[in-house]
Structures are given as structure tokens and as C-alpha cells.
């Protein structure tokens, strides 16, 4: 079985992009490395055949920083199956008033929220993996 | 071009260290080395149809910063805005092996990584200054 692709937006302008990136990395490296891997979003959206093959027909989880949903839209446009969409802005609503840091570095609170997001993504990935077994 | 703003479009590639370095160097140039001169453009948003990003890239000079020689940032800029004023390809600066090595979380970065970021940031600054001097 192919690994589930966890693809973050990595938007560079705001802290949300960094949180998406770090949460995805934690899932693919630490929490669920046996069933998940990531893929370069910039390469996917470049549209070449090699990039398309990274997601086409495969189960994916998108992790977007903002409501523009660049990762989710780009995966779908390349033929990927988005089994779950996560948005950092939604998680941040549960942490109103918290300072997560900025696009360069996460604050201590930012890391806690990011790790929480990673836990949720990993749990979803495990659920998806069980479904397709 | 004394008052011109310059856009820097960085790849942020998630599969390798080069993406992390590209992203960090771009942020460093924008926040510390060329404050007010450089604007970072969000590549996923740019490609997904972000009008603000694309219009900026049509009006102002853009430098693409790519981790590897797939040059996704450069290709995207050429496709949607027509011109890339200059490019930085990190694999040409630091070598393919370094750039294609495993991505590292921001919490695990070492002095070696920060030195690499400095080299890339310096290269971006050279390109920025050359454009300003035109």
C-alpha cells in the first residue's frame, strides 16, 4: 500500500504556513512515519508528470495555513484524493489570544499548538490507513 | 531603481533540506538584511491563483529561490508573471547532496544549518542589490 501523502502549504508570509509545515513534518517523521510521507507542494503544482505521479490516485491529507486552501486545491487538481483537510486557522480558533510566533520561528505556545495539530493529523492518518487495509 | 520593491519567491520544498534553507534565507533577507526592500511571495498561493501575488510579480522584479534544480519557483514565475529578474538555485551554491538531504524541523536546526542560510541570504542580497543598482 502506498503511504498517505501529508502535504502542507508551507506559506511563507505568516506563522500559519510554518505551523502547517512543522505539523506535517512531525507526522511524517515522528508520529506516523510508517504510513505517511510528504511531497513538495511547489513541485506538485508545477504540473509536470513526475510531480503529478506523487499524488495522482493516492490518499492525501492537506494541511493548509489559511482559507485559501492552496494545498488541498493543488492536490485535487493533480488527481490526488484528499481524505482529510486540516486548516491551521481552525485550530487557532481554539487558542484565541495565543501568540504562535511568526513565519520565521514558532513561539513556545506555537509549538504546543503545532504538536497538537500534528497529533490530530496522525490520528486521522491511522484511521485512513485502517479503512484501506 | 532606488525605490523599487523586489519580490522573492521561495520554493519551501517539503521533501528536502533545500526547501527549509530557501525559506529561512528568504525570511532573513526580508526581516533583517533588506528590510522594506524585499517582499516575500507565497508560492502555493501564487500558483493557486493569488491575484495579489501575481500582480506584484508582473509589476515588480522577482528573484526566485529554489532548493533544487527542478526550479519550481522559477518555472511558476515564468508561467504566471512572465519574467524572472534573477534566480538563486541552492544546489548550485551548497551542492546537491546537502540540498537533497533529509528535511529538518525548525526545532532541530544547528549552527551548520544557520551558516548555510547565511550563505544563501548573502547571495539573495547580492541579486537584490544588483537590481537596485540598475
Boltz contact constraints between the chains, C-beta under 6 A:
constraints:
  - contact:
      token1: [A, 9]
      token2: [B, 44]
      max_distance: 6.0
  - contact:
      token1: [A, 10]
      token2: [B, 12]
      max_distance: 6.0
  - contact:
      token1: [A, 11]
      token2: [B, 42]
      max_distance: 6.0
  - contact:
      token1: [A, 12]
      token2: [B, 10]
      max_distance: 6.0
  - contact:
      token1: [A, 12]
      token2: [B, 23]
      max_distance: 6.0
  - contact:
      token1: [A, 12]
      token2: [B, 40]
      max_distance: 6.0
  - contact:
      token1: [A, 12]
      token2: [B, 42]
      max_distance: 6.0
  - contact:
      token1: [A, 13]
      token2: [B, 42]
      max_distance: 6.0
  - contact:
      token1: [A, 25]
      token2: [B, 105]
      max_distance: 6.0
  - contact:
      token1: [A, 38]
      token2: [B, 14]
      max_distance: 6.0
  - contact:
      token1: [A, 40]
      token2: [B, 13]
      max_distance: 6.0
  - contact:
      token1: [A, 40]
      token2: [B, 14]
      max_distance: 6.0
  - contact:
      token1: [A, 40]
      token2: [B, 15]
      max_distance: 6.0
  - contact:
      token1: [A, 41]
      token2: [B, 44]
      max_distance: 6.0
  - contact:
      token1: [A, 42]
      token2: [B, 11]
      max_distance: 6.0
  - contact:
      token1: [A, 42]
      token2: [B, 13]
      max_distance: 6.0
  - contact:
      token1: [A, 42]
      token2: [B, 43]
      max_distance: 6.0
  - contact:
      token1: [A, 42]
      token2: [B, 72]
      max_distance: 6.0
  - contact:
      token1: [A, 43]
      token2: [B, 70]
      max_distance: 6.0
  - contact:
      token1: [A, 43]
      token2: [B, 72]
      max_distance: 6.0
  - contact:
      token1: [A, 45]
      token2: [B, 47]
      max_distance: 6.0
  - contact:
      token1: [A, 46]
      token2: [B, 72]
      max_distance: 6.0
  - contact:
      token1: [A, 46]
      token2: [B, 75]
      max_distance: 6.0
  - contact:
      token1: [A, 68]
      token2: [B, 45]
      max_distance: 6.0
  - contact:
      token1: [A, 70]
      token2: [B, 44]
      max_distance: 6.0
  - contact:
      token1: [A, 70]
      token2: [B, 45]
      max_distance: 6.0
  - contact:
      token1: [A, 70]
      token2: [B, 48]
      max_distance: 6.0
  - contact:
      token1: [A, 73]
      token2: [B, 48]
      max_distance: 6.0
  - contact:
      token1: [A, 104]
      token2: [B, 27]
      max_distance: 6.0
